[in-house]
Amino acid sequence: MEAALVSVGTGVMKPLLSKIYNLLKEEHSKFKGVRRQIEETKDEMSGMEAALEVLADAEQLDAEMRAWKEDVRELSYDMEDCVDDFIARVDHERGRSTGLKGFFDKLKKLKPRHEIAGEIERLKARAIEASKRHKRYKLDRQSPGSTTTCDIDPRLHALYVEVGELVGIKGPREHILEWFKSEASSTQLRVVSIVGPGGLGKTTLANAVFETIKSEFSCSALVSVSRKPNMKNILRDIAERVRVEDYTYNDDERQLIDKLREHLRNKKYLIVIDDIWDTEAWKTISHALLNNNNGSRIITTTRNSTVASFCSSQGDYVYRLEPLNFADSRRLFLERAFRYDCLCPPHLKEILERILEKCAGLPLAIITMSGLLADQTAEEEWNRALAAIGSSLAKEPDAGDMTKILSLSYFDLPHPMRTCLLYLSAFPEDYIIEKHSLIYKWIAEGFVCEVRGRSTYEVGESYFNDFINRSLIQPAKLMDNGQVVACRVHDIILDFITCMAKEENFMTSFGDAEQGKKHKVRRLSVMSRKYEMATMSSWDLSHVRSLATFGSFGQNSLVEFPALRVLDLGECEDLQSHHLENIEKLLLLKYLRLRIAEIPEGIGKLKYLETLDMRGMRIRKLPSTMTRLQRLTRLYTDLDPSCLSDGIIGQLQSLEELENVFVPDAELERFLRELGQLSKLRKLSVNVTEAFDSKEKEDAVRFIGTLISSYNIHLLRITYGPNLPFDPMPDLLFLSLEPWCPANPAAFRKIWFANCYIDKIPSWMVSLVNLRNLDICMYRTGPEDVAVLGGIPALAFLTLETWYGRNGRIFIRGFRSLKYFKLEVKCCGTAVEFEEGSMPMVEHLQLGLKGHNRECVNYATDFGIQHLSTLTKVDINIDGNNGKIKRLIETALRKLRYRLTLSASGERCNHFEELFTELYFRKAGSSVQQKREGAFCSFLDRVFEEINQDALSRLMVLDVQRAHHVRSRSI
């Protein structure tokens, strides 16, 4: 059957019909008395499903059709609540006692069964009435499949061209013109893609560049594509503007493409393709714009980063347009509001700053707000406008252009993504939304499902990334490798989706429920304090499916929320154990997030629970009832070692993800046995507590090796001991991974090591064909280590921390799939060099180097960074403030185009030879007069014998001696 997704447009119609279908397939006495009603209800609802799907794409509906759509959608919610309640009660009855006690249990069940049968009968009557209303309605009065025209008022564009030419556009225009100038000698076709959110000024910028340079070309054109393009019309527009004479109105796409190619064959042309929404439109247009080796240029604009990269995929340029800075924002606002950029009444200055902060540099938002306040000087009016941002700005009559732009972005989304986007209205303004938690809420609500072999999480993650690419959400927290792990929603977009969610009765923010008509609340976000929470008691909360609290829980009881699927109390300020009384009544709960140090006993009755998130709390005891949670898939909490002695973890048979488990030496073997029972475990994060003698260290090494070699884990994170500042002895663990070859090398996707230093990259690592993320630490890096790492076929993100390179050099070669590379060299005396042809796909490079003098980089003159032609971002940190080293790096980067961050610090120079010598005297307590290289080498031998690393110690000593020889010869 087709995926049964919950949708903002169709409600739960799809999953409802799927559940009814599955119920009717079961032959069981539990359906006695309700089967006939269920069958009749299914027939009525099936007839209305198709109509709801058509109406979901309509951007405008008349009042009668909108009312019918809302009634049927609400009916589907009520019906699914009833069906789920029925299934949950029946399942709960299984396993009850027999005999006399069983007889009395059956008597108790008669009333609930009778109540459910009566409810189904009432719902069936509503369905029949809704079906009759739909049949009476003439669908040909409405064309719901068509979309409204959302062209932006041309006066707005003209205004921004007039004002924006001086405010915010000049810098970006000069940047792109400089790029064109740097490419002037190239006769190849070049493409610049301008990308950014709607309303940021992409069209204005493209037009400004176009007007500046079009005289340098023999022909030029500027055309707009839009969300649902008519490709024949677009090709005809291009043909007309470049003066193709033999095209006709009846030409099809192929004929127009052929005529354009022929006309442009010997011409140097400049074309602007504005507002591209998908790659298919670009594919069609690009066929007509041939590379004629005459120095032609193309400028594209898009909201989607993926589309921008696709348009500029042949080594061209993607320019990300940034929001206006505060000074330019202020200037643009005042030019529009008072016609002078320096005139702001003193009593309005503070409000102005707050308004601009809300607009966040978005020109369209600034122009819209300044238009609302044009020639207004009353403080009351300005405060009203400020309050409108984040509450009802989208409903302001003068904010139509901004609403149209956002509507375009919204209705361009597939139905599941629209639903996921509106769910973001549950979060307060400027709230940082954690990606993993958000996706698992989507899953619990039924918004995403598996697609073509991709898991539900992978599908949800693709939605999240697509929202970023479409500029609908903003990255708020990034890992070092640039992967986004949290986001926030721009206030203007949050306002828009909040209004949309309220219209569709999809999400209710507490406060909305106190205004307007009473309605059944389906999802509730509470951002209120105690004194406000009391008013919730007057509302029917029995149909709330999702509850998130950002404030105080107040006096409400969980009994009031029997239909909950998602409960998030992780931001609840005053959560106490008594608030969680009756949690066992939430039979349908799938996602639970708490911030409390004690897991309630009643949790064992939540048989549908899939995610339990208690991160940030140290849990010292797991209730024995947790063993009943046989659907629990994800457990996120800081588990104290005391939780490992009762064997509960091993009984959670559906567990796939387990994070932040603290494992002491005494529990290592027991924990491995428990993991052996978790056949579905795919993600594991463990903290191995610090070992204090050689046996404990051997146990820790054996534990880590067993995790790698014997378990079918996809994502493995291992942290050893406390996270202390860099100090190589004795707080780090030394590993040799070569003996621990995985039984299933294809399983690993991500591996992280923290405070675990390995002697060499094991040869079997090249067989990890699905490994994409690797974070690893080494004492010394040699060519054979780079060769193995560079040969991992799918490796896309690599973080490598090392003390130094063998013979004072690290040569980088291979890495055909790598997109992100972070290399931190902790000691002076190592040169890093990227060979030509290495890392052909790398986009982001982070280097941590020592740069006190030329010796710190082993007298390197060229790092080879210029060979990394696909770079888009470089971050380099130099410990030491040496101008010559900086100039070396800047010279290597000069020919590349990307954002460069170059920082320096004044740390003292630590050549690796000197560092080890210092360690020796610190350990041995020797005086300066006792420095002897022989004694130093003997010390290293003794240290590494203690940790069973004889071979490594000898190699390190040889490297120290060899580097000392090179250093003396250079001096």
N, C-alpha and C positions, 0 to 999 in steps of 0.2 A: 504493500500500500504506500501511497505518497506520504512523505514526511508530515507528521501531525504537529504543526507549529502553532503556538499562540501568536496572534497578530493584533496590532492596534486597530486594524480595519475590520477584521472578521472575528475579533474576540477569541474565544476558545472553541469555535465551531469545528475546526479540523480535529483537534485532540478529542473533543466530545464524541464526534461520530466514530472515531477510531475506537474509543473505549466502549461505546455501545455495541459496535460490531463485535469486539472481542468478548463482551459479556454474553451476547446472544449465541456465540459459538459454544459456550460452556453449558453442558447439560448437568445441572446440579439443583438439588432441592432448595438451595439458598435463594433462588429466584422465584419460588412459588408465590404467586399473588401479584408479582410486578412484571413478569415477562411480557404480558399482553400490552400493558401501558408503555413499556420500553420500546417495543416494536413499533407501535403506532406513532410514538413521539419521534423515533428515528426517521420514519417515512416523511413526516412533516418537515423536520429540520433539514434533511437531505435536499428537499426541494428548494430551500432558501439559501443553501450554501453558495451555489453558483452566482446568485444575484449579489450576495455580499461581496464576493471576490471582485465582481465588476465595479461595484460602488466604491471599493477600497482605493481605486485609482482615480476617482473623480475628485478634482480639486474644488469643485463647487457643486452643491446640490440644492434643490428647492426645499422648502421647509417640510413638506409632506414626506418626501423621500428620506430626508435626513432623520426625521422622527422615526420612520419605520426601521431604518438601518440601526439606530441607537437601541430601539426596543428589541430587535432580534439579537443584537450583540449582547445586551444585558441578559436576555433570556438564555443565551448559550452559557454565560458565566453561572447563572443560578442553577442551570441544569447540571453543569459539570460539578459544582459544589455538592449537589444532591447525590450524583452518581459516585463521586469520590468518597463521600461520607458513608454511603451504603457499602462500598467495597471495603473501606477501612474497618467498619464495624464487623462485617462478616469475617474478614481476615483475623480480627482481634478475637473472635469467638472460637477460632480453631484451637484445638489443644485443650479446650476446657474439660473439666472432670465429667465423669459419667455417674451412673447410679442415682441415688436420691438427690445429691447435690446437683447433678446434671439436670434433673427434672426441674428443680427450682430455677436453675440458670435459664432453661428454655422459657419458663414462665416470664422471667424478666425480659427476655428478648422479644416477646410478642408485641409489647407497646412500641419499642423503637421501629420494628418492622412495619407495624401498622402506620406509624407516623410517616415513614419514608414512602410507603405506598400512596398515602394521601397526598404527599408533596409531589410525587411524580404525576399523579392525576391532575393536580392543579397546573403543573408546568405543561402537561400535554394540552390542556385547554388553551393556555396562552399561545402555544405553538400553532394550534389550529386557527386561532383568531388572527395571528400575525400572517399566516399563509393566505387567509382569505383577503386581508387588507392588500397584500401584495398583488394578488390576482386582479383586484378591482383597479389597481393603479395602472395607468397606461405608461409602459416603459418608453414608448416612442415620444413622450413629452419631454424626455430627458435624454441627453447623449452623454452618459457618464464616462464613456471611454475617452472623450476629448478633454483636452487640458486648456486651461485659461491662458490668455496671452499675458505674459509677464514681462513685456518690454519695459525697460527703465526709462523714466521720463528724460528725454534728451536735454532738458534744461539743467538737470542735475549734472550730466556729463559736461555740459558747456561751462557750468559754474566751476567744476573741479578743474577743468582745463584752464580757466581764467585765473583761479586762485592758486591751484596746485602747481602751476608752472613755476611759481615762486616758492611754494611751500611743499617741501618733501620730494619733489620730482627731479630737481636739478641734479642732486648727487647721484641717484640711480641712473639717470640718463647719461651723465658723464662716464659712469662706470661701464655701461654697455658700449658707449661710443669708443671708450678706450680699448675695449676688447676687439671691436671691429677694426680699430686702427692697428692693433697688434697682429691681426690676421690679414692685413691689407695685401701682403705679398702672396697669399695663397689664392690660387685660382679655383680651388675646390669649393663646392657648395657648403656653406656653413649655416648652422641653425642655432639661434638663441631662444631658449624657452624661459619665459617669465612665469613664475609660479607663486601663488599666494591666495589667501582667502578671498571670498567675494567682498567687494566694497573696499579693497585695499588700494586700488588705483592702477591695476595691471594694464587695463585698456588705455588709460591716460598716458602711462609711461611708454607703452608701445607706440602710441600715436606721436608722442613727443620725439622719440628716436626716429620714427618714420619721416616726420616732417623735416627733421634736421638733415638727413642724408639722402633723401629720395632723388635729389637733383644729380647725384653721382651715378645713377643707374639709368639705363636706356628705357626701362619701363618699370612700373610699380603698381601695387594693388594692396588695399586693406579691406578684408572681408571678415564677417563674424559668422561663427558656426552655430552656436546655441545648443541647448540640451537635446532637442529632437531635430537634428538637421535634415533638410531636404538637399541631398548631395548634388542633384542636378542643378538646383538653383544656385548653390554655392559655386560650383564649377562655371556656371554661366556668368556669375558675378565676376569671378577672376578673369574669365575670357574677355568680358566687356572692358574691364579696367586696364588690362594689358593690351587692348586694342587688337584682339583676334577678329578678323573681318568675315571669315567664312563659316562661323557657327550659326546654327538655327535653333529655334525654340523646340523643335522636335528631336534634336539630337539626344541620344541616350548617354549614360555616364561614360561608356567606353569610347564613343565618338568624341565627346567633349575632351576626355583625357588625351586622346590621340592628337586632336587639333591643338590643344595647349602645348603639348610636347613639341610638336612641329614648329609652332610659332616661337617658342622660347629657345629653340635649339642653339641659335647663335647670338642670343641676347644676354646682357648682364642685367638680371632682374632683382627687385626687392619686393618681397611679399610678406604682409602681416596677416597671420591667421589667428583671429581673436576668439577667445572663449571656446576652446576645445574641451569636450567633456569625456571623450573616450578614445581609445587607440584605434578603433575601427574607422572613425571619421578621418583621423590623420593618415591612416594607410591609404584611403581612397585619394585624398588630396595630394599626398606625397608622390603617388604614381604620376600625377600630371606635372610635377615640378622636378624636372630632370636635372641631374648634375652635369652641366654642359662645359665645365672647366673654364668658365668666363668670370669667376669671382662673384657669383650670385649669392644672395643672402636671404634668409627667412627668419622672421620673428614670430613666435607663437606665444599665446597666453593661455593659462589653464589654472584651475583651482586644485588640480590633482597632481601630486608629486610623481606618481607612477606614470601618468600621461606625459609629464614634462620630461622625465628621463627617457621615455620611449621616443619622443620627438627628437631628442638630442643624443641618440644612442651611438652615433658614429664619431665619438670623441669631440662632440660640440659642447655647448655651454648652457648650463642650467643656472638661471639667476633667480634666487629666492628673494622676493620683495618683502622687506621688513616693515613693521608698523612705524608710524611717525614717532620721532622722539617727542619729549614733552614740550620743548620750545616750539617745534613746528606745529604740534597739535594745538597749542595755545594760539599761535598766529593764525592758523586756518580757522579756528573757532571764532576769533574776534573779527576777522575779515568778514565773515558771514553774518555774525550777530549785530555788529556795530559799524561795519564798513571801514574800520580802522584797526590795524593789528596791534596797536599799543593802547587802545582805549578800553578800560574795564572799570566800571564804578567800584570804588574801594569796598563797599559793603557786599559786593558779589565775588570778590577775589577768592575767598575760601571755598565757596560753593563751586566756582569755576574749576578749581583744582580737583575737587572731588568728582565733578562730572567728567573731566578729562581722564582721571584715573580709571573711571568706569569704561570709558570709550577705548582705552588701551591702545591708542594710536591708530585706530581704524578710521580712515578718512570718511567713509560713508556714514559711520556712526556719528562722527564729529559734525559733519554737514547736516545730518538729520537733526541732531540735538540743537545745533546753532540755529537751524531754521525754525524750530519750535519756539526759540527764545529771541528771535530777531526783533530788535527795538524794544524788548521788554526789560524793564529795570526794577520791577517789583520783586523783592526778595522772596515773597510767597510763591510767585510763578516759577522762579528758579528752583526753589525747594521741591515744588511739585514735579518738575521735570527730572530732578535728581532721584526722587522716589520712584518715578516711572521706570527707571532702568532697573530691571530685575523683577518688576511686578506686572506692568501692563503696557510697556512701551509699544509692543507690537500692535496694540489696539488703538494707538494714537492716530487720528485721521491724517496727520501730516507725516507719518512715518511709513507711508505706503511703499515707497521705493525700496526701503530697507527690508520690509516684510516680503516684498516680491522676490528680492534676491535670495533671501533665506528659504522661501517657498520653493524656488527653483532647485536649490541644493537638496531640500528635503524630499521632494517628489522625484528627484533623480535616483534616490536610493531604492534598492530592492526592498520588498515588503518586510523581510526579517530585520534588515538594518534600520528601517524606520522605527520598528518597535524597540530595538535595542537603544537607538538614539533617544527616544522619548523617556526611556527608563532613567537617563541621566538627570532628568528633572527632579529626581528624589534627593539630590545632593545640594547643600547650601552653596551660595556664591563663594567663589575662590577656594572651594574645598578641593583638596588633592585626592583624587580617586585612584585607588590602587588597582592595577590591571587584573591581577589574578582574582581578587575578590569580586570585582565587577563581572568578569566572565562567568564565574561559578554561580552568581546570582541569575544571570541570563539563562544558564543551563537549568537551574532549579525552577525557574518560571516557565520553561519550555519554549524559549525564544529561539534557541539554536538546536540543531541536531546534526548527526553525522552526515557527511556528504562525500560520496565517491571515495570511500576509504579513509577520509580524514576524520579524526575524532571530534567530538563536540567542542572540546577546548580549542583545538586547532582552528575550527570554523569560527568560534567566537573571537579568537586572537586575530584572525584575518579581518573580521569586522572592525575590531579596535584599530588595527593598523590602517584600514581603509578610511576610517573617520579622520585619522591624522593626515593621511595623504590628501583628503578632500578639505582639510583645514576646518573641520567641524569641531574638533577638540584640539587642545594644545598640549604638547609634552610638558610634564611638570617635574618628572624625576627620571633621570637616565642612568643606566649603568655605565661603567667606564667604556664599554664597547659601543656605546651609542644606542643600545636597545632601550626603548621606552618602557618603564615599569609603572608609571603613574601619569595621570593626565588631569587637566582641569578644563572647565568649559568657560569660554568667554561670556561675560555678563549679557551681551546682546543676544548671543545664541541661546543662552540659558533662558532668557526671557521668552524667546520665540518658542522653544520646545516646551516650556512650562505652560504657555497659553494653549499650545496644541494638545498637550496631555490633559489639560483641564477640559477642553472642548470635547475630547473623546472619552471623558471619564476614565482615563487610563491611570493617572496619578493625581492624588490629592495631597497638597501641602497643608499641614494643619494651620488653620486660619481661613483657608478657602472654604472649608466645610461649614464655617459659621456664617457664610454669606450665600445668598441666592437660594434656589430651590433645594429641598432635601433630596439626596440621591444615595444610592448604595455605594459606599466607598470600597474600591477594589484594591488600591494600593495607597499606603499612607506614609508620608514623611513628616515626622514631628520635629520641629526645630524650636520648641517653646519651653518655657520655664514652668515651675511647679504651679504657680498660681493660675496659669493659663490652661494647664492640662485638665483641670477639674471639669471644664466645659465639654470635654470629650465624652463624658459619661452620658450625655443626652443623645449621642449618636449611635446608630446601629453599626457595630463593628464586626458583625458576624460573617461578613463576606470579604473582609480584608485578606488579601493573599500575600502582601508584602508589607512589612512594618520596619521602618528604620527610624531610630531616635538619635537626634543630635542635640542633646540637652539633658533634661531631667525626665525620669520615667514617671514620676508622680505617683498617684494612688491607683492607677489602672491595674487590672488583673489580667493575666494571660487567658483566663477563661473566656474573656470577651472576644477572643480572636480564634475561634475554632477552625477557620479555613486557611490559616497561615501556611504558606509554603516557604517563605523567606522571613527570617527574624534576625535583624541586625541591631544589637545593643552594644556594639563595640565602642561607640562614641557616647554612650550614656554616662553622664557625670556622676550619678548617685546610685548606680546599680548595686544592689545588695542581694543576699541569698533569698530573702523573703519575696523579692520580686519574681523569682523563678518558681515559686510554688505553683503547682498545677501545670507545670510544663509538660507533663505526661499527657495532658488533654489535647495537645497539638498533634493529632495523629497524622496529619498530612505534611508535616514539616520536613523539608529537604535540606535547607541551608540554615545554619545557626552560627552566629558570631557573638561572642561574649567577651567581656573584660572583667573577669572575676577569677579569683584564685582557687575556687572550689567548683568542681563539676557536680551538678545536682543529681541525686540518685534517680529521680524520675526520668532521666534521659534515656534509660534503657527501654522505655516503651515507645520511643520514636522510631518505629521500625522502618520508616521511609527515609530517615536521615542519611544524607550523602556527604555533607560537608560540615565539619565542626572546626571552627576557627577561634582559637583562644590565644593567638600570638601575643607575646609581650607579658604573659603571665606564667610564673613558674608553678607548674602543677605537681604537687607532691603525692597525690593519691588519685588513682582511677577507680571509680565506683565499680563494684562487681557486676552491676546491671549492664555495663557497657558491652559485655560479651553478646548481648542480644542484638546489637546493632549490625546485623548481617548485610546491610546495604551501605554501611559507612565506607566511603571511597577515599575521603581526604581528611586527615587529622593534622591540624596545624596548632602546635602548642609547644612550650618549653617544658619538656618532660624531665622531671628530676630523676636521678638514678633510682630513687626509692620506688618509682613506678614500674621498674623492670622486674621486680622479684615475684610478682603475683601472676605472671603469665597471661595477662589480659590482651596485650598487643597481639600475640600470636593467634588469638581466637577471632580476630576481626578479619574474616576470610575474604571480604571484598576490598580490603584496603589496597589502594594504588599509590597513595602519596602519604609520606610520613616525614614531618619536618621537626628539626630542633630537638633531637633526643640526646641527652647527656649520658654517656656510657663510661663508667669507671672501669678500671682494670678487673675488678672482681666480677663484673657482669658481662664481660666481652663474650665469653663462650655461651652463656645463657641467651644473650641477645641474638647471637647468630642462629641458635636453635629456633628462636621465635620467628626470626625472619624466614627461616626455612619453611615455615608453615604458611607464609603469605605468598602464594603462587602468583598473585596478580600485582604484586608491588612493582612499581615502575619508577618512583621518585623517592629518594632517601637523602635526608640531611642529618648527619650525626656529628656530635662533638665528643671526641675521644679525650678524656681528661688527662692531664699531664702525668707522665710517668716519672718516677724518682729513682729507679734503679734499672740495671741492664735487663733484668727479667721482664719487668713491666714494659720496657721499650720493645723487647722482642714480642711480647704479647700484642702490643699495639700494632706493630708491623704485620704480624700474622693476621690480625683482625682486618686490617685495611686490605691486605692482599687477598684474603678470602672474599671480602665484599666485591672486589674487582673480578676475581676468577670464577666464582661459584654461583652468582645470583644474576637473574635476568633483569637487571636494573637499567633504565634508560637515562636517568638524570641522577648523578651521584655527587654529593657535596660532603667533603670530609674536612673538619677543622680539628686541629690538635692543640690541646692545652689552652692557656689564656692568650688573648690577643695583645701581645706586648710590643713595644717599639723594637726596632731591629737590634737583635742581639743574638749572634749565631750559637752561642753556648749558654746554658744547656736547655733553653726553652723551646727548641725546635726539634722535630723528629726527622731522622735521616732514613731514607727509604731506598731499597733496591727493588724495582718493580719487575725486572726481567723474569723471575721465576713464576710470576702470577699472571700467566696468559689467560684471558677470559675464555670460558667455555663457549660463549655465544658472542663473538666480536661484533656482530651486526646490531646488538642490542643498544649499545651506548650512543646517546645523542649529546650529552653534556657531562663534563667532568670538571670538578673544582677541587683544588687542594689548597689549604691555608695552614701555614706553619709547618708544612711537610716538605722537606727538601730532598730531591732524588739525585742519585749519583749520575744517571744517564737516562735518556729517553729509551724505553724498552723497544726492541725491534718489532714486537707484535703490535705496537700501536698503529703501524701503517695498515693493519688489517681491520681497523675500526671504520668500516666503510660508511657508516651513518653518523659519525661523530662530527658535530658542527661547532660546539663550544668547548674550549679547553683552557683552563687556568692552572698553571703549573709553575713550580719553583725549582731551581737547580743551583748547585754550588758553582759548577763550571759548565760552560756550553762549548761543545766542540762541533766540528763539521759533520760528524756522524749523527749527532743529535738533531741538527738542522735538517739533515737529509731525511730522517725518519718523519719529523714534524711536517716538512714540506711535501712529503709523499702521502699524507692522509687525504684521501680524495675529496671528501665533502667538507673539510674544515673551513669554516667561515669566520670564526671569531677566536683569536688566540691572544692570551695574556701570558707572557713569559717573564719571570723574574729571575735574575742570575747575578752572582757576585762578579763574574768576569768571564771573558772568552779565552779559550785555550790559545796559547801563544800571543795573547793580547789582541785577538781579532775574532769577530763574529761575521761570517759571510752568509748572507741571506740569499737563498735560491729556492726555486720550486713554489709551492703554495698556490696552486692553480685556481682554487675556489675561495681564497681568503678575501674577506671584505674589511675586516678590522684587525689591526695588529698593534699590540702594546708590548713594548720591550723596556724593561727597567734594568739598567746595569748599576749595581750597587757600589762598585769600587772603581777607582780611577785605573787607567792603564789599558782600556779596551777600545779598539776601533770597531765601528759598525759599518758594514758596507752592503748595499743592495745591488745585486748583480743585474745586468740587463736581462730582461725577460722574466724576472722574478715577480711574483704577486701581480699577475695581469688584471686582477679584478679588485684590488684593494682600494677602498674609498676613504678610510679613516685610519690615520697613523698617529700613535702616541709613543714618544720616546722620552725616557728619563736618562740623561747622560751626565757625566762629570766634565766640567769645562773650565777648571781653574787655569789651565795652561795647555799648550799643545801636547804635552806628554800625557795628559789625561785621556786623550783620544788616540794615543799611540801614534802621534804625528800624522794622523789622517789628513788628507787634503781634499778628498771628495767622498762624500758618504754614499753616492750613487742614488740619492733620493730622486734625482731628475729622471730616473728610469721608471718611476711609478706614475705613469701618465694618467691613470684613472682616479687619482686622489681627488677628493672633494674637501677634506678637512685634515689639518695637521696640528697636533699639540706637542710642543717640545718643551721640556723643563730641563734647564741646565743648572746643576749644583756648582756654583762658582760664577763669578761675574767677569768673564774674560771676553773682551771685545773681538779678539781674533777668531775665537770659536763661533761666536754669533755670526760673524761675517762669512765664515765658511758655510754655515748652514743656510744663510740667506742667499748666498751665491748659488748653492745647489738647488734652491727652491725658486729662483727668480723666474724661470721660464714656465713654471706651472701656475695654474689659476685655481686657487681655493682659499678658504679661510685659514689663516695661520695664527696660532697662539704660541708665542715664544716668551718664556718666563725664565728668570734666573734667581738664584739665591746665593747667599754668602757662606755656605757651609765650607768647613775646612777640607782640604784635599786629602783623601785617603786612598793612596795607591794600594792595590790588594796585597802587595808584599808587605807594606808598612802596617796595614791593618792586621795581618796575621802575626807580624812581629809584636805588635802592641798587645794582641790577645795573649801571646805567649807570656809576656812579662806580667800581664795582669793575673794570669793563672799561676805562674811559677813564683810570683812575688820577687822577681830578680831586679837588681839595680841596673841602671843604664850601662855600667861598666861591664856587665856580664853578657852583653849581647854577643852571641856567637851563632853563626848560621847553622853549624852542626847541631848545637843544642836546640835551636829552633825547629829543625827538621825532626829531631828525635821527639820533641814535644808533640808535633803534629801526628807522628806515628802512634804515640801513646793514646792521644785523643781518639783517633779513628779506630784503633784496636778495640777500645771500649765499646764502640758502637758497631763492631763487625764490618768496618768499611776499609780494610787494609788497602785494597786496590785503589780506592778513591784517594786515600791519604797520600799514597806514593805518587799518583798522577798530579795531585795538587802541589806536592813538594817540588816535583820536576818542573811544573809550570812556574812556580815561584823562582826557582833557580834560573830557568830560561829567561823569564822576564827581567830578572836582575842583570843578566848578561846583556840583554838588548838595551836595557836602560843605561848601563855603564858605557857601552859602546857609543850610544847616541850622544851622551854627554861629552 
